[in-house]
């Protein structure tokens, strides 16, 4: 038998062992690639959208804040450096908006979180229809900001509002909620409290359910009442959660926009006739979309961003202190 005949017979016999191992090698290689690169493929859409709709607008806003640019001609930029920021430091309306933002933030955040903590404590114990009450707490959060604010505008009406009617039954004269300084701030704060109390209560409730029941049982055996258990067991266990809600509420208060805008009516961007409840968000909106000063509006936006960074830094310091105290 010749060598040629032997080669032909080997070819007709089928693929060699090396040929049979090639598909298995490719499958093994694809499997390794899948393990290594598929997580990046799954998270890539988020980073792509964040870069397009988050990072790029942020950087572009920072660039625009260093220029004089108008909404009517956004392609015409004149370099002014830090002029827009220096102008804000000398602008009384900016400082008024900053004071209003801090004031409304305190008026809304402190009662909101205290009420949320108390409601979560009540729901933590066994109640009838507990699911119903939890859903009811979340209903204000799911309500539209526009719908909720318009209802509160009717409630706080000077001549026809139900709040003034209730005060009248107690012998208190009518209050001009929209035009008063502190009354308008309290009214706007009440809208925020109504919308976010239930949301924070459910966060606290979830954290309370993670506290071991053995701690409460031991405290009950020692004769501790529910109030003492709440103060000495629940609150210390919830310190990280309370810090989280404080930071989130502070960020929300800094960005407060929809409630004061709709509460102010036709001139809502001014925050009242005397700018008595104009927040930083409203001041930004007024500068950019009513006066067409995009450069100044961008400087306000970056000032708010720097303020949020300061809040985040304080949060990190407090979190480190809490970890050291444990």
C-alpha positions in Angstrom: 0.0 0.0 0.0 1.5 3.4 -1.0 1.7 6.5 1.2 -0.9 8.3 -1.0 -3.4 5.5 -0.4 -2.8 5.7 3.4 -3.4 9.4 3.5 -6.6 9.1 1.5 -7.9 6.4 3.8 -7.0 8.6 6.9 -8.9 11.5 5.5 -12.0 9.3 4.8 -11.8 8.0 8.4 -12.8 11.4 9.9 -11.2 14.3 11.8 -8.2 13.9 13.9 -8.2 14.4 17.7 -6.8 17.9 17.3 -9.7 18.9 15.0 -12.2 17.5 17.5 -10.6 19.6 20.3 -11.0 22.9 18.5 -14.7 23.5 19.2 -14.2 22.7 22.9 -11.3 25.1 23.0 -13.4 27.9 21.5 -16.2 27.2 23.9 -13.8 27.4 26.8 -12.4 30.6 25.5 -15.8 32.2 25.0 -16.8 31.1 28.5 -13.7 32.9 30.0 -14.5 36.0 27.9 -18.1 35.9 29.1 -17.1 35.7 32.8 -14.6 38.5 32.4 -16.3 41.0 30.1 -20.1 40.4 30.4 -20.4 42.4 33.7 -18.9 45.4 31.9 -21.4 44.9 29.0 -24.3 44.9 31.4 -23.3 48.1 33.2 -22.1 49.9 30.1 -25.6 51.3 29.1 -25.9 53.1 32.5 -22.5 54.7 32.1 -23.2 55.6 28.5 -26.5 57.3 29.4 -24.9 58.9 32.5 -22.1 60.3 30.3 -24.5 61.7 27.8 -27.2 63.1 30.1 -25.4 63.6 33.4 -21.6 64.1 33.0 -21.6 66.1 29.8 -24.3 68.6 30.9 -22.5 69.0 34.2 -19.2 69.8 32.5 -20.8 72.0 29.9 -22.6 73.9 32.6 -19.3 74.5 34.4 -17.8 75.7 31.1 -20.8 78.0 30.5 -20.6 79.5 34.0 -17.2 81.0 33.0 -18.7 82.8 30.0 -21.3 85.5 29.3 -23.9 83.6 27.2 -27.6 84.3 26.6 -30.4 81.9 26.0 -31.2 83.7 22.7 -27.7 83.1 21.4 -26.3 80.0 23.2 -23.5 79.6 20.6 -22.0 83.1 21.3 -19.8 82.8 24.4 -17.7 85.6 25.8 -15.0 84.5 28.4 -15.5 86.3 31.7 -13.7 83.9 34.1 -15.1 84.0 37.6 -17.1 87.2 37.0 -20.5 85.3 37.2 -19.5 83.8 40.6 -18.2 87.2 41.9 -21.5 88.7 40.8 -23.4 86.2 42.8 -21.4 87.1 46.0 -22.6 90.7 45.6 -26.2 89.8 44.6 -28.7 90.2 47.4 -31.2 88.0 45.6 -28.8 85.1 45.6 -28.2 85.4 49.3 -31.9 85.8 49.9 -32.5 82.5 47.9 -29.8 80.8 49.9 -31.3 81.9 53.2 -34.8 80.8 52.0 -33.4 77.4 50.9 -31.8 76.8 54.3 -34.8 78.0 56.2 -37.3 76.0 54.3 -35.0 73.0 54.4 -34.8 73.2 58.2 -38.6 73.8 58.5 -39.3 70.8 56.4 -36.6 68.3 57.3 -36.7 68.4 61.1 -40.4 67.8 61.6 -40.5 65.4 58.6 -37.9 63.1 60.0 -39.2 63.3 63.6 -42.7 62.4 62.4 -41.3 59.6 60.1 -39.5 58.1 63.1 -42.6 58.2 65.2 -44.8 56.6 62.5 -42.2 53.9 61.9 -42.1 53.1 65.6 -45.9 52.7 65.6 -45.9 50.5 62.5 -43.1 48.4 63.9 -45.5 46.8 66.4 -48.3 44.6 65.3 -51.2 46.5 64.0 -54.4 45.4 62.2 -54.2 46.0 58.4 -50.5 46.8 58.6 -50.1 46.5 54.9 -52.9 49.1 54.3 -51.2 51.6 56.6 -47.8 51.1 54.9 -49.3 51.7 51.5 -51.2 54.7 52.8 -47.9 56.2 54.0 -46.4 55.9 50.5 -49.4 57.4 48.7 -48.3 61.1 49.2 -44.9 60.2 47.7 -46.6 58.7 44.6 -48.8 61.8 44.2 -47.9 64.3 41.5 -46.0 67.4 42.8 -48.3 69.6 40.7 -51.5 68.0 42.0 -50.4 68.1 45.6 -49.2 71.7 45.4 -52.4 72.9 43.8 -54.5 71.3 46.5 -52.4 73.0 49.2 -52.8 76.3 47.3 -56.5 75.9 47.8 -56.1 74.9 51.4 -54.0 78.0 52.1 -56.2 80.4 50.3 -56.5 83.7 52.2 -60.3 84.3 51.7 -61.6 80.8 51.1 -58.9 78.3 52.3 -59.8 75.6 54.8 -56.7 76.3 56.9 -57.9 79.9 57.6 -61.4 78.6 58.2 -60.0 76.2 60.9 -58.0 79.1 62.4 -61.1 81.2 62.4 -63.0 78.7 64.5 -60.2 79.0 67.1 -60.5 82.8 67.1 -57.4 83.5 64.9 -57.7 86.0 62.0 -57.0 85.0 58.4 -53.4 84.6 57.4 -52.1 85.7 54.0 -50.1 82.5 53.4 -48.7 83.4 50.0 -47.6 86.9 50.7 -46.3 86.6 54.2 -42.6 85.8 54.8 -42.7 83.1 57.5 -46.2 82.0 56.6 -45.3 81.3 53.0 -42.1 79.4 54.1 -44.2 77.3 56.5 -46.8 76.6 53.8 -44.1 75.4 51.3 -42.5 73.4 54.0 -45.8 71.7 54.9 -46.1 70.5 51.3 -42.6 68.9 51.5 -43.5 67.3 54.8 -46.7 65.9 53.5 -45.0 64.3 50.5 -41.9 62.8 52.1 -42.8 61.8 55.6 -44.3 58.5 54.6 -41.3 57.7 52.4 -38.8 58.2 55.2 -41.1 56.3 57.6 -40.9 53.2 55.5 -37.1 53.5 55.3 -37.0 53.7 59.1 -39.4 50.8 59.4 -37.2 48.6 57.2 -34.2 49.5 59.4 -36.2 48.8 62.6 -37.1 45.3 61.4 -33.4 44.6 61.1 -32.8 45.2 64.8 -32.6 41.8 66.7 -35.7 41.0 68.7 -33.6 39.7 71.5 -32.5 43.2 72.4 -36.2 44.2 73.0 -36.9 41.0 74.9 -34.0 41.5 77.2 -35.0 45.2 77.8 -38.5 44.1 78.5 -37.3 41.6 81.1 -35.3 44.3 82.8 -38.5 46.4 83.1 -37.8 48.9 80.3 -41.0 50.5 78.8 -41.6 50.9 75.1 -40.4 54.5 75.3 -37.1 53.6 76.9 -36.7 50.7 74.4 -37.2 53.2 71.6 -34.7 55.7 73.0 -32.0 53.3 74.1 -32.3 50.5 71.5 -34.1 51.7 68.4 -32.6 55.2 68.0 -28.9 54.1 68.5 -29.4 51.2 66.0 -30.9 53.6 63.5 -28.1 56.2 63.6 -26.7 55.3 60.1 -30.2 55.3 58.6 -31.0 58.6 60.3 -27.8 60.1 58.9 -28.7 58.8 55.4 -32.2 60.3 55.5 -30.8 63.6 56.8 -28.4 63.8 53.9 -31.0 62.8 51.3 -33.5 65.3 52.7 -30.8 68.1 52.7 -30.0 67.4 49.1 -33.7 67.5 48.3 -34.2 70.7 50.1 -31.3 72.3 48.3 -32.9 71.3 45.0 -36.4 72.4 46.0 -38.2 73.7 42.9 -41.6 72.4 42.0 -43.4 73.1 45.3 -42.5 76.8 45.6 -42.9 77.4 41.9 -46.5 76.2 41.8 -47.3 77.7 45.2 -46.3 81.1 43.9 -48.8 81.1 41.0 -48.2 83.0 37.8 -45.0 84.7 39.2 -43.8 81.5 41.0 -40.3 81.9 39.7 -39.9 85.0 41.9 -40.9 83.1 45.1 -43.6 85.6 46.0 -43.9 89.4 45.5 -40.9 90.1 47.7 -39.0 86.9 46.9 -39.8 85.8 50.4 -39.8 82.0 49.5 -37.6 82.0 46.4 -35.2 79.1 46.6 -31.9 78.5 44.8 -33.7 76.4 42.3 -36.2 79.2 41.5 -33.4 81.7 41.3 -31.6 79.6 38.8 -34.8 79.2 36.8 -35.5 82.9 36.9 -31.9 83.8 35.7 -31.9 81.3 32.9 -35.4 81.1 31.5 -36.8 84.6 32.3 -33.8 86.8 32.1 -32.0 84.5 29.5 -28.7 84.7 31.4 -27.4 81.2 30.9 -24.0 82.0 32.2 -25.3 83.3 35.5 -27.8 80.4 35.8 -24.9 78.0 35.2 -22.9 79.7 38.0 -25.9 79.3 40.3 -26.1 75.6 39.4 -22.5 75.0 40.2 -22.8 76.9 43.4 -25.6 74.5 44.3 -23.4 71.6 43.3 -20.5 72.8 45.5 -23.0 73.2 48.4 -24.0 69.6 47.9 -20.4 68.5 47.9 -20.0 70.3 51.3 -23.0 68.4 52.6 -21.5 65.1 51.4 -18.2 66.0 53.1 -20.0 66.7 56.4 -21.8 63.4 55.9 -18.5 61.5 55.6 -17.0 63.1 58.7 -20.1 62.3 60.8 -20.2 58.7 59.5 -16.6 58.2 60.5 -17.3 59.6 63.9 -20.2 57.2 64.3 -18.1 54.3 63.3 -15.4 55.3 65.9 -18.0 55.6 68.6 -19.2 52.0 68.1 
